[in-house]
Amino acid sequence: MTKARYEVVPHDGGWAYKSGDVFSETFPSHDDALEAARIAAQEHQSAGKDAEIEYQDRTGHWHQEHADGEDRPDTEVVDDGNHPTGHETS
């Protein structure tokens, strides 16, 4: 089974999480981005519900897709460790 990885990183003067080459919106703090990454990872694992998803690719274009509710990967949240609060992720 595929594992989806959400990595918390500095981005555009704030913090974001990314999956592959795709960044989330920018958050003002590391903790906000980390919480958003955890929520996204949890929602990504929720089986049984179809969902409409929206994401921005590495060229800056936004896409919308239908995600089949029965096709959900394992997920993990990873912190880059370069944030001033010193928090670690699980």
BELLINJO-V321024 format. One record per pair of residues at least 24 apart in sequence whose C-alpha atoms are under 7 Angstrom apart, sorted by the first residue. I is the first residue (numbers start at 1). J is the second residue. Records with the same first field share a line. If there is no record, write none. Layout:
I = J  J
This chain:
1 = 73
2 = 73  74
3 = 73  74  75
4 = 73  74  75  76
5 = 75  76  77
6 = 37  76  77  78
7 = 77  78  79  80
8 = 33  34  78  79  80
9 = 80
21 = 58
22 = 56  57  58
23 = 56
30 = 83
37 = 77
38 = 77
41 = 75  76
44 = 72
45 = 72  73  74  75
47 = 72
